[in-house]
Amino acid sequence: MFQSPGEVAFRIFDFPVYFYGIIMAFAILTGVYTAYLLYKKYYDAVQAENIIDFSPFIILIGIIGARLYYCLVNFHYYCAHPSEIFYIRQGGLSIHGMIIIGIFALYFFAKKYKMSFLKLIDSFLCAVPLAQSIGRWGNFFNSEAFGAPTNLPWKLYIPVSHRPVEFINYEYFHPAFLYESILDFLIFVILFILFKKFSERPGTLACLYLILYSCARIIVEYCRVDSVLNIAGFPVAQVASLIIILISSVFLIVLLRRRGS
């Protein structure tokens, strides 16, 4: 059994600094630097320096996309509390929003710096699961992203204030954040091993990431009980993941056929 020590890591002049923010910052920087190393090693060491130049913009754009997506799936709440849209220190970022706007941003920077877009998204999307694996621990400190009640040895204690109404009398839950963190790390290991082989087929690894992560997310969402929005009884994350799997599979087939011709 384990439980969060609390959301606040420390205070500076009575200003709270949250574990979530610290972990997310570390996760994002780790992801960007890993993308830089992959591009430098497998593609072009000189062009890789451009990633350092535009990485601050990618980080900012990614955070904005992640926050906007989260606010959209919680539309009614943020319509009633618009000022809280900008309050992200305690959580509220969506990986799907980051991926969607991040891909568009990478396309823009690829054109601007005359880099290969497919090589760029391969490098970034192969690094993303490592960042996700780290970032999920921010959910632990916020006592969120948990599953159904359980008494397994690795059960997670959730404070009353964070429990869904229907589970208010339960104390221990599946640590869904941990399950996804482990799956994300395994996805990173798989892609890292495959990178050298598939670096000659740019775009392939990006599609594989989107498919693998979406499958993992669908599985984890079945466990979670705190999904923010359902569509026809299914968590919006599962619906989005299914759409991403279909689109990515089409692109993967096209890429493989093009290379085979």
C-alpha positions as CSV (number, residue, x, y, z in Angstrom):
1,M,0.0,0.0,0.0
2,F,1.2,3.5,-0.7
3,Q,-0.2,7.0,-0.8
4,S,0.7,10.5,-1.9
5,P,2.6,12.6,0.7
6,G,0.6,15.6,-0.6
7,E,0.5,18.0,-3.6
8,V,2.9,20.6,-2.3
9,A,6.6,19.9,-2.4
10,F,7.7,23.1,-0.6
11,R,6.9,26.8,-0.3
12,I,8.8,29.9,-1.3
13,F,7.7,32.9,0.8
14,D,4.4,31.0,1.4
15,F,4.0,30.4,-2.4
16,P,3.4,26.7,-2.9
17,V,5.5,24.7,-5.4
18,Y,3.7,21.6,-6.5
19,F,5.2,18.1,-7.1
20,Y,3.1,18.0,-10.2
21,G,4.8,21.0,-11.7
22,I,8.3,19.8,-10.8
23,I,7.7,16.3,-12.3
24,M,6.1,17.7,-15.4
25,A,9.0,20.1,-16.0
26,F,11.5,17.2,-15.6
27,A,9.5,14.9,-17.8
28,I,9.2,17.5,-20.6
29,L,12.9,18.4,-20.5
30,T,13.8,14.8,-20.5
31,G,11.6,14.1,-23.5
32,V,12.9,17.0,-25.6
33,Y,16.6,16.2,-24.8
34,T,16.0,12.5,-25.7
35,A,14.5,13.6,-29.0
36,Y,17.5,15.8,-29.6
37,L,19.9,12.9,-28.9
38,L,18.0,10.5,-31.2
39,Y,18.0,12.9,-34.1
40,K,21.6,13.7,-33.5
41,K,22.7,10.0,-33.4
42,Y,20.5,8.6,-36.2
43,Y,19.8,11.5,-38.6
44,D,21.9,14.7,-38.7
45,A,24.1,15.9,-35.9
46,V,24.3,19.4,-37.3
47,Q,20.6,19.9,-37.9
48,A,19.9,18.4,-34.4
49,E,21.2,21.7,-32.9
50,N,18.0,23.3,-34.4
51,I,16.0,21.3,-31.9
52,I,17.7,23.1,-29.1
53,D,16.8,26.4,-30.8
54,F,13.1,25.8,-31.1
55,S,12.5,23.4,-28.2
56,P,11.3,26.3,-25.9
57,F,8.6,27.0,-28.4
58,I,7.7,23.3,-28.8
59,I,7.4,23.0,-25.0
60,L,5.2,26.1,-24.7
61,I,3.0,25.1,-27.6
62,G,2.7,21.5,-26.3
63,I,1.6,22.7,-22.8
64,I,-1.0,25.1,-24.4
65,G,-2.4,22.3,-26.6
66,A,-2.5,19.9,-23.6
67,R,-4.3,22.4,-21.5
68,L,-6.8,23.5,-24.2
69,Y,-7.7,19.9,-24.9
70,Y,-8.3,19.2,-21.2
71,C,-10.4,22.3,-20.9
72,L,-12.5,21.3,-23.9
73,V,-13.3,17.9,-22.5
74,N,-14.3,19.7,-19.2
75,F,-16.1,22.4,-21.2
76,H,-19.0,22.9,-18.8
77,Y,-16.8,23.3,-15.8
78,Y,-14.4,25.8,-17.4
79,C,-17.3,27.8,-18.8
80,A,-18.5,28.3,-15.3
81,H,-14.9,28.9,-14.0
82,P,-13.0,30.6,-16.9
83,S,-10.3,32.0,-14.7
84,E,-9.2,28.5,-13.8
85,I,-8.2,27.8,-17.4
86,F,-4.8,29.3,-16.7
87,Y,-4.4,27.5,-13.4
88,I,-2.4,24.4,-14.3
89,R,0.0,24.0,-11.3
90,Q,-2.2,21.3,-9.8
91,G,-2.8,19.4,-13.0
92,G,-5.1,19.4,-16.0
93,L,-3.0,18.5,-19.0
94,S,-4.0,16.0,-21.7
95,I,-1.4,14.0,-23.7
96,H,-3.8,13.9,-26.7
97,G,-3.9,17.7,-26.9
98,M,-0.1,17.8,-26.7
99,I,0.3,15.2,-29.5
100,I,-2.2,16.9,-31.9
101,I,-0.9,20.4,-31.6
102,G,2.7,19.2,-31.2
103,I,2.6,17.4,-34.6
104,F,1.4,20.6,-36.3
105,A,4.1,22.6,-34.5
106,L,6.8,20.2,-35.6
107,Y,5.7,20.4,-39.2
108,F,6.0,24.2,-39.0
109,F,9.5,24.0,-37.5
110,A,10.6,21.4,-40.0
111,K,9.7,23.7,-42.8
112,K,11.3,26.7,-41.1
113,Y,14.6,25.0,-40.5
114,K,14.5,22.8,-43.6
115,M,14.5,19.6,-41.7
116,S,12.8,16.3,-42.5
117,F,9.3,16.4,-40.9
118,L,9.1,12.6,-40.7
119,K,12.5,12.3,-39.1
120,L,11.6,15.0,-36.6
121,I,8.3,13.4,-35.5
122,D,10.1,10.0,-35.2
123,S,12.6,11.5,-32.8
124,F,10.0,13.4,-30.8
125,L,7.3,10.7,-30.6
126,C,9.8,8.1,-29.7
127,A,10.9,10.3,-26.8
128,V,7.4,11.1,-25.7
129,P,6.6,7.8,-23.9
130,L,9.7,8.3,-21.7
131,A,8.4,11.7,-20.8
132,Q,4.9,10.3,-20.2
133,S,6.3,7.5,-18.0
134,I,7.9,10.1,-15.8
135,G,5.0,12.6,-16.0
136,R,2.4,10.1,-14.8
137,W,4.0,10.3,-11.3
138,G,2.6,13.8,-11.1
139,N,-0.8,12.2,-11.0
140,F,0.3,10.2,-8.0
141,F,1.1,13.3,-6.0
142,N,-2.3,14.8,-7.0
143,S,-4.1,11.6,-6.0
144,E,-5.7,11.2,-9.5
145,A,-5.7,8.8,-12.4
146,F,-6.7,5.9,-10.2
147,G,-8.7,2.8,-10.9
148,A,-11.4,0.8,-9.2
149,P,-11.3,-0.2,-5.5
150,T,-8.9,-3.0,-4.7
151,N,-7.1,-4.7,-1.8
152,L,-4.0,-5.8,-3.8
153,P,-0.6,-5.3,-2.1
154,W,0.2,-2.3,-4.4
155,K,-3.2,-0.6,-3.6
156,L,-3.2,3.2,-3.6
157,Y,-4.9,5.2,-0.8
158,I,-7.0,8.1,-2.1
159,P,-8.2,10.9,0.2
160,V,-11.9,11.3,0.6
161,S,-11.8,14.7,-1.2
162,H,-10.5,13.0,-4.4
163,R,-12.8,10.0,-4.5
164,P,-15.8,9.8,-6.9
165,V,-19.1,10.0,-5.0
166,E,-20.0,6.4,-5.8
167,F,-16.7,5.2,-4.2
168,I,-16.7,7.6,-1.2
169,N,-16.6,4.7,1.3
170,Y,-13.7,3.0,-0.3
171,E,-10.1,3.8,0.7
172,Y,-7.9,1.9,-1.6
173,F,-7.8,1.9,-5.4
174,H,-5.8,0.5,-8.4
175,P,-2.9,2.8,-9.2
176,A,-3.8,3.3,-12.8
177,F,-1.2,6.0,-13.2
178,L,1.4,3.4,-12.3
179,Y,0.1,0.9,-14.8
180,E,0.3,3.5,-17.6
181,S,3.7,4.7,-16.4
182,I,5.1,1.1,-16.8
183,L,3.4,0.6,-20.2
184,D,4.8,4.0,-21.4
185,F,8.3,3.0,-20.4
186,L,8.0,-0.4,-22.1
187,I,6.8,1.4,-25.3
188,F,9.9,3.7,-25.1
189,V,12.2,0.7,-24.7
190,I,10.6,-1.0,-27.7
191,L,10.8,2.1,-29.9
192,F,14.4,2.7,-28.8
193,I,15.4,-0.8,-29.8
194,L,13.7,-0.5,-33.1
195,F,15.0,3.0,-33.9
196,K,18.2,2.0,-35.7
197,K,16.3,-0.5,-37.9
198,F,13.5,1.8,-38.8
199,S,15.4,5.1,-39.0
200,E,15.7,4.4,-42.7
201,R,11.9,4.5,-42.9
202,P,11.1,7.9,-41.4
203,G,7.5,8.2,-40.0
204,T,7.2,4.5,-39.2
205,L,8.3,4.9,-35.6
206,A,5.9,7.8,-35.0
207,C,3.0,5.7,-36.3
208,L,4.1,2.8,-34.1
209,Y,4.2,5.0,-31.1
210,L,0.7,6.4,-31.7
211,I,-0.7,2.9,-32.2
212,L,1.1,1.3,-29.2
213,Y,0.3,4.2,-26.8
214,S,-3.3,4.3,-27.9
215,C,-3.7,0.6,-27.3
216,A,-2.1,1.0,-23.8
217,R,-4.4,4.0,-23.0
218,I,-7.5,2.1,-24.0
219,I,-6.5,-0.8,-21.6
220,V,-5.7,1.6,-18.7
221,E,-8.9,3.6,-19.2
222,Y,-10.9,0.4,-18.6
223,C,-9.4,0.4,-15.1
224,R,-9.9,4.0,-14.3
225,V,-12.9,5.4,-12.5
226,D,-12.1,9.1,-12.7
227,S,-12.3,9.7,-16.4
228,V,-13.3,13.3,-17.1
229,L,-15.8,12.7,-19.9
230,N,-17.7,9.9,-21.5
231,I,-19.0,9.6,-25.0
232,A,-21.8,7.1,-25.4
233,G,-20.6,5.4,-22.2
234,F,-17.0,5.3,-23.3
235,P,-14.2,7.5,-21.8
236,V,-13.2,10.3,-24.3
237,A,-9.6,9.1,-24.0
238,Q,-10.6,5.7,-25.4
239,V,-12.6,7.3,-28.3
240,A,-9.7,9.6,-29.1
241,S,-7.2,6.6,-28.9
242,L,-9.3,4.5,-31.2
243,I,-9.4,7.3,-33.8
244,I,-5.6,7.7,-33.5
245,I,-5.1,4.0,-34.0
246,L,-7.2,4.0,-37.2
247,I,-5.5,7.1,-38.7
248,S,-2.0,6.0,-37.7
249,S,-2.6,2.5,-39.1
250,V,-3.5,4.0,-42.5
251,F,-0.4,6.2,-42.5
252,L,1.8,3.2,-41.5
253,I,0.5,1.1,-44.3
254,V,1.1,3.9,-46.8
255,L,4.6,4.5,-45.5
256,L,5.5,0.8,-45.7
257,R,4.1,0.4,-49.2
258,R,5.9,3.5,-50.4
259,R,9.2,2.2,-49.1
260,G,8.5,-1.2,-50.6
261,S,7.8,0.1,-54.0
